[in-house]
Amino acid sequence: MMNMVNASSVKEFILVGLSENQGVQKICFVMFLFFYIIIVTGNLLIVVTVISSQHLNSPMYFFLSYLSFVDICYSSITAPKMIADFLVQNKTISFVGCIAQLFGVHFFGCTETFILTVMAYDCYTAICRPLHYTTLMTRRVCGQMVISSWMGGFVHSMVQTLLTSRLSFCGPNIIDHYFCDVHPLLQLACNNTYAVSIIVVANSGLIALSCFFILVVSYLVILVSLKSQTSEGRHKALSTCGSHITVVILFFGPCTFTYIRPSSDLSEDKSVAVFYTIITPMLNPLIYTLRNKEVKTAMKKLWSTKVGSEKGEV
């Protein structure tokens, strides 16, 4: 890390944030603090419910618990800093802190992309190959898929971070964003960033487009296979995959818009970034619980057990 600092004359960056209006910042502080509390409590509730419930032991809920955990980590990389910055005049972040935030955003963001893709494969296997489901989606295979998702996110993040941290920053240090990301930092670099920009976009674009392709193919195959099923079977299958499709659209849409093209409008990028760093992690627990009877039932049992134990202690 010290080598990175010494390679650049800039020791800290100034984050512009979402707005420079003091009144708007106060409103944003209350709003995003509320959002972040929902993100942490909602996703933590899903993790605890899946771990503690004996009925939620299928691969779908195994992946859902990891998705919720990643959502907590992902939003925690950007949200606390953004919320605190609404209350201060100078929104500064050190060079090392900026690079660390860049790594965290891409690490957890890419891991979530892979987990969503794995969940789509799980849906496909459950609906299109039900007789082979238990042999294809064993606990060991599911664990390997999750580990691969974490490793894929790490490799992607390391590429983005190393390419960006090796650039020289000697001039302006004002980032028109609420967190440190690749595109804003590339625009501040002193040296020629054309080659790095191409590699960065290719790296993000390849992952986003390949995962999106797998998702689209999976759901097209699922929709075709539903024609041969009964109306009850179709309804159950659509109910199972409906939540996942909603989350995929909410997450992949803004991410694809931001990362598969060279950025030209940072103010537009940071508005879009709110969706995949704050809004989607906040909506995920609501989407998965409101549309899933098993999760709601497990949560009610967990709550009643907790209340019952507390009454027993009293």
GISUL-V495522 format. One line per field, one symbol per residue. phi: phi as a letter, one per 40 degrees, with the letter a starting at -180 (. if undefined). burial: + if it has 9 or more other C-alpha atoms within 8 Angstrom, else -. Layout:
phi=???
burial=???
//
This chain:
phi=.ccccccbcccabbccgcabccccccccdcccccdcccdcccccccdcccccccccbcddcccccccccccccccccbcdccccccbbcccbacdccccccdccccccccccdcccccccccccccccbccbdcccbccccccccccccccccccdccccccccccccbbbcbcbcabacbcdcccccccccbccccccccccccccccccccccccdcccccccccccccccccccccccdccccccccccdcccdcbcbccbbccccccccdcccbcccccdcccccccbcccccccccccccccccccccc
burial=---++--+++-++++++------+++-++--++-++-+++-+++-++-+++-+--++-+++++++++++++++++-+++--++++++---+-++++-++-++++++++++++++++++++++++++++++--+---++--++--++--++++++-+++-++-+++-++++--+-++++++++++++-+++-----++--++++++--++-++-++--++-++--++------++--+-+++-++-+++-+++++++-+++--+--+--+++++++++++++++++++++--+--++-++--+------------
//
